[in-house]
């Protein structure tokens, strides 16, 4: 996509971003606003959301802040209803929020840790799809992208919990993409690769973060995934290769 096209390709669009108070979500929300979108920013951390709002206002765009725990499915339903009441449609969904959980032999994972990771990484994304499906269909070119991970495929030892949650996301998006194939909605998956985030630091404590790209460096490509011009559906974009692949 040419830079000239990117400038305001989301002008007048409403875009929902989860996990928007830090890391990839923060950078992505900022990038979407830069390209003209009104951003519905969802996260638990109010301070991070307020900082984001200040940045978005400084660039002449606008945001709606939604402090929300994504494990609260009823709250997600209320959010969908509020978007419908205010705008009647949703142009873009960037489902970025996620958690690493415990890196451990699977038999040693506490059941409560398993349930928490699945609640945030899988169930919350299902609830988001369920709540925004009609809104995406009401848009001229509804676009949904889910941030996943190559761990879904590699399933390395000790990463079983996180890998299983991301594999579930990939399967869910692939199925949903088939369901909307005949509509104007497009749903895809995004693998960010190694990025300089708090989650990455927790997973790889001995790694030098300066060797990794900052969230702001991958945000433009992630926001491309909700551009009205995107035609891909039911596929994944891998930042490591810079290319689309079949799910």
Secondary structure, 3 states (H helix, E strand, C coil): CCHHHHCCCCCCCEEEEECCCCHHHHHHHHHHHHCCCEEEEEECCHHHHHHHHHHHHHCCCCEEEEECCCCCHHHHHHHHHHHHHHHCCCCEEEECCCCCCCCCCHHHCCHHHHHHHHHHHHHHHHHHHHHHHHHHHHCCCCEEEEEECCHHHHCCCCCHHHHHHHHHHHHHHHHHHHHCCCCCCEEEEEECCCECCHHHHHHCCCCCHHHCECHHHHHHHHHHCCCCCCCCCCEEEECCCCEEEEC
